[in-house]
Amino acid sequence: MDYRGVKAITHASTFFAPFLVPIVVWLLVQERDAKGIALQALLFHLFMSILISISWFLSWVLIGIPFLIVFGLMAIYYPIKGIIYSLQGRPFRYPIIGSLVG
């Protein structure tokens, strides 16, 4: 069975349910690659949330503003890239998270 749609929705979940969809996919889908993508997406969303929160806090002293911009763009760019790769059937790994997960 082809899991391209499931992988694309897992990547796209960053825009509507960044934690719920990857957890559901990871628990319910049996295909190893889709489970790996779900775990990567979940960790990516978690780390991006933490980094954006820290950057937002540091923006009170102005040092966090560049980080907030960079991390915000990363949180948008990489899920879109993952959606495109998934629909094309190409493998995709999130930066840093992909090498940690598997």
N, C-alpha and C positions, 0 to 999 in steps of 0.2 A: 504494500500500500504506500502511496506517495503522501508524505507529510509536509509538502511545501506550504500548504495553506496554514497548517498548525504552526509551523515555524514562523511564517510571516506574521500571523496574529500574535505570536509570543513577542516578536520584536516590536510590533505596533502597539502592544499593551502599554508602552511607556506614555502614550498619549491619553489613555483612559483608565487603566487599572494596572499600574506598574508592578504591584506585588501579588495581586490575586490571580491574574492569568498565568504567570509562570509557575506559581505553586500548584494550580489546578492541572496544568499540562504536565508538570513533573510527576504528580501523583497518579494521573489517569492514563497517560500515554505509555505504551510499552516499548516503543522504538527507541533505541539507545541514543541515536543522534538527536532526536527531538527532546529527549530528557536532558541531554547535555546542553542544548541551546536554552532550554527553560531555566536550568540552574545558572548558566552564564548570565542570562537576562536578569534573573532575580538578583544576583550579586551585583551586577552592573547598576541596576536601579538603586539598590541599597547604598552602594558606595557613592554614586552620583548624588543621592539625597543627602548623605552625610557631608560630602565635599561642598555642595551648594549651600547647605546650612551653615557650615563653618565660614565660607566665603561671605555669606550674607551678614553674619555676625561681625566679621572683620571689616566689612564695608563701613562700619561706624567710624573706623579710624582710617578709612580710605585705602588701606592696603588690600582689602578684599575685593574691591571692584574689578580689577583685571582678572582675578581668579574666578569671580562670579560670571564674568563674560565668557571666559574660556570653558569653564565647566558646564555652563548653560548651553553653549554651542555643541560641546561634546555630547551632552545628554540628548540633543536633537539629531545630530549628524549620524552617530553610530547606529541607533535603531533604524533610521531610514536606510542606511547602507545595508543593514542586516535584512530588512524587508526586501530590498532589490535583489540581493544575493540569494535569498530563500526562494523567491519566485523564479529565478533563473536556474535554480538547482545547484548553485555553487556553494561550497562550504564557506562559513563565516565564523570568525571568532572575535569576541570583544577584546579590545586591547587590554593587556595585563591579566584580566579576568580569564580569558580563554586559555592562557598558558597555565594558570593555577588550577583550573577545573579539570582539564584533561586534554 
